[in-house]
Amino acid sequence: MPFQVYVITWSVKDFGIFFKLTFLKRLHNLFIYFMICNKCKHYYITWDKNFPYGCRAMNFKSRQSPAAVVFKNSAISCQLFEKKKKPPPKMINSA
């Protein structure tokens, strides 16, 4: 039974493009997770300069966005997300 041999060649240029694409994809994912946390009512900024971001629902602080840490450790998105309530609009008194 004959078999086929596939030869894959990579150049430095191809590797550079691959590296840039994976880096940009990771950067985009972290940005998305950061934006998710900004809209959650459990998200807060801590006073600890080593761990500046926190989640009250899961009771932890981290260097990265809490949603990114949750996804990194469990491979699922944050299940405790609750959207922040917007304050009522301020009424302007015109006299």
C-alpha positions in Angstrom: 0.0 0.0 0.0 1.7 3.3 -1.1 1.8 6.1 1.4 2.1 9.8 0.8 4.8 12.0 2.3 4.0 15.6 3.0 6.9 18.0 3.3 6.2 21.2 5.2 8.8 23.9 4.9 8.9 26.9 7.2 11.0 30.0 6.7 11.9 32.6 9.2 9.4 34.9 7.6 6.6 32.4 7.9 7.4 31.9 11.6 7.5 35.6 12.2 4.0 36.0 10.7 2.7 33.0 12.7 4.2 34.5 15.9 2.7 37.9 15.2 -0.8 36.4 14.6 -0.7 34.3 17.7 0.5 37.3 19.8 -2.2 39.5 18.4 -4.9 36.9 19.0 -3.8 36.5 22.6 -3.6 40.3 23.0 -7.2 40.6 21.6 -8.5 37.9 24.0 -7.0 39.6 27.0 -8.6 42.9 25.8 -11.9 41.2 25.5 -11.6 39.7 29.0 -10.6 43.1 30.4 -13.7 44.7 28.8 -15.9 41.9 30.2 -14.7 42.6 33.8 -15.1 46.3 33.4 -18.9 45.8 32.9 -19.3 43.4 35.8 -20.6 44.5 39.2 -18.1 42.2 41.1 -15.0 43.8 39.4 -13.0 46.3 41.4 -9.6 48.0 41.4 -7.5 47.2 44.5 -4.9 49.3 46.3 -2.3 46.5 46.0 0.1 47.5 43.3 1.2 43.8 42.8 -2.4 42.6 42.3 -4.3 45.6 40.9 -7.5 43.8 39.8 -10.0 41.9 41.9 -13.3 40.0 41.8 -15.6 40.2 44.8 -17.7 37.2 43.7 -14.8 34.8 43.6 -12.9 36.7 46.3 -9.5 37.0 44.7 -7.0 39.6 43.4 -4.7 39.2 40.4 -2.3 40.9 38.1 -4.5 40.2 35.1 -8.1 40.7 34.5 -10.1 38.2 36.7 -12.0 36.8 33.7 -8.7 36.1 31.9 -7.4 34.2 35.1 -10.7 32.2 35.3 -10.5 31.2 31.6 -6.8 30.4 31.9 -7.3 28.1 34.9 -10.7 26.4 34.0 -10.9 26.8 30.2 -14.5 28.2 30.6 -15.6 31.8 30.7 -16.6 33.5 33.9 -19.9 32.1 35.2 -20.5 34.8 37.8 -20.7 37.8 35.5 -23.5 40.2 36.4 -23.9 43.4 34.5 -23.6 46.7 36.4 -26.7 48.6 37.0 -26.6 52.1 35.4 -27.5 54.9 37.8 -30.7 56.8 36.9 -30.1 59.9 34.7 -29.6 63.1 36.6 -32.3 65.7 36.1 -31.2 69.2 35.3 -33.3 71.9 36.9 -34.0 74.7 34.5 -35.4 77.8 36.1 
